[in-house]
Amino acid sequence: MRSTSSSASSAHAGPRRSTTSVRLASVAAHFGRDIDRSLEKMAGIVGDARASGVDLLVFPDATLGGYLSDLRRPDVHALPPALAEDSFEIGRVIAMAGDMVICFGYTEEAVGDGEALHYNAALCVTGDGILGRHRKVHQPAGEALAYRAGDTFRAFDTPVGRMGMLIDYDKTFPEAARSLALDRAHVVACLSAWPASVTERASRLPQDRQSRLFDLYDSARAAENQIVWVSSNQTGVMGGLRFLGQAKVVGPGGDVLAKTWSKGALAVAEIDVESEVSRSRRILHHLKERAPSSYVDTLRGEAP
């Protein structure tokens, strides 16, 4: 898999890797309904990433089983296959992770009130097991016909530092990333299956409205929380959806350290996370300088 790479903090960084830096990689790739094929593809990407010294590898949303084929009217009879957290397939990802931290998306099957419930979910794992989990909270268009919504944002500790996860549309809402930052996450992995606009199609993806928003949210969420942001995305086509790619690693100042385009590739950046987050907060510390009592947190009047 092609890769773009960057040494994070400075042009004067030498070729020798810092003992406190970590190598972060974000995946742009297509994953469909065939889970066995997806696992094979994941293994190849993990092998490439391991050869490049990657410490954290972030796959897209719906890595195992693919995403919906229609956002407005999803076919409830042709949904992505669902997996339990303790399934054989999840175990294979854990086994291939080894000492690498891997985030990936899948359709989770859980049991609640005696019935099977499906969530658009993500796991963060190493070879030792599951480090963190997230169920997508914010649901666009018809996604609620296919999935239950999650209800929380939580950070967790990993070998690359304290981090959290979001799933695509979650990043549209500043409160989601802010919740993770307030839970002391210094790295946020945002796993996406983010398509081009389905209502205002552009002839070229870089001109697409959703393409611009995807990049805008990535930089804004990193800068407003002064964190490192690792954004992955699907590529290719699933049903009526054309996915954007545009995986990237963003520094705490909102600067893009490494980025892919619309094709499958790996964005790799090396960064001393703790040093860069601390440096960005040295004079202006956004989390400490908030004024929560001044904010409006409910909609006033009638919704437009």
Rosetta blueprint (number, residue, H / E / L):
1 M L
2 R L
3 S E
4 T E
5 S E
6 S E
7 S E
8 A L
9 S L
10 S L
11 A L
12 H L
13 A L
14 G L
15 P L
16 R L
17 R L
18 S L
19 T L
20 T L
21 S L
22 V E
23 R E
24 L E
25 A E
26 S E
27 V E
28 A E
29 A E
30 H L
31 F L
32 G L
33 R L
34 D L
35 I H
36 D H
37 R H
38 S H
39 L H
40 E H
41 K H
42 M H
43 A H
44 G H
45 I H
46 V H
47 G H
48 D H
49 A H
50 R H
51 A H
52 S L
53 G L
54 V L
55 D L
56 L E
57 L E
58 V E
59 F L
60 P L
61 D L
62 A L
63 T L
64 L E
65 G L
66 G L
67 Y L
68 L L
69 S L
70 D L
71 L L
72 R L
73 R L
74 P L
75 D L
76 V L
77 H L
78 A L
79 L L
80 P L
81 P L
82 A E
83 L E
84 A L
85 E L
86 D L
87 S L
88 F H
89 E H
90 I H
91 G H
92 R H
93 V H
94 I H
95 A H
96 M H
97 A H
98 G L
99 D L
100 M L
101 V E
102 I E
103 C E
104 F E
105 G E
106 Y E
107 T E
108 E E
109 E E
110 A E
111 V E
112 G E
113 D L
114 G L
115 E E
116 A E
117 L E
118 H E
119 Y E
120 N E
121 A E
122 A E
123 L E
124 C E
125 V E
126 T E
127 G L
128 D L
129 G E
130 I E
131 L E
132 G E
133 R E
134 H E
135 R E
136 K L
137 V L
138 H L
139 Q L
140 P L
141 A H
142 G H
143 E H
144 A H
145 L H
146 A L
147 Y L
148 R E
149 A L
150 G L
151 D L
152 T L
153 F L
154 R L
155 A L
156 F E
157 D E
158 T E
159 P L
160 V L
161 G E
162 R E
163 M E
164 G E
165 M E
166 L E
167 I E
168 D H
169 Y H
170 D H
171 K H
172 T H
173 F L
174 P H
175 E H
176 A H
177 A H
178 R H
179 S H
180 L H
181 A H
182 L H
183 D L
184 R L
185 A L
186 H L
187 V E
188 V E
189 A E
190 C E
191 L E
192 S E
193 A L
194 W L
195 P E
196 A L
197 S L
198 V L
199 T L
200 E L
201 R L
202 A L
203 S L
204 R L
205 L H
206 P H
207 Q H
208 D L
209 R H
210 Q H
211 S H
212 R H
213 L H
214 F H
215 D H
216 L H
217 Y H
218 D H
219 S H
220 A H
221 R H
222 A H
223 A H
224 E H
225 N H
226 Q L
227 I L
228 V E
229 W E
230 V E
231 S E
232 S E
233 N E
234 Q E
235 T E
236 G E
237 V E
238 M E
239 G L
240 G L
241 L E
242 R E
243 F E
244 L E
245 G L
246 Q L
247 A L
248 K E
249 V E
250 V E
251 G L
252 P L
253 G L
254 G L
255 D L
256 V E
257 L E
258 A E
259 K E
260 T L
261 W L
262 S L
263 K L
264 G L
265 A E
266 L E
267 A E
268 V E
269 A E
270 E E
271 I E
272 D L
273 V H
274 E H
275 S H
276 E H
277 V H
278 S H
279 R H
280 S H
281 R L
282 R L
283 I L
284 L L
285 H L
286 H L
287 L L
288 K L
289 E L
290 R L
291 A L
292 P H
293 S H
294 S H
295 Y L
296 V L
297 D L
298 T L
299 L L
300 R L
301 G L
302 E L
303 A L
304 P L
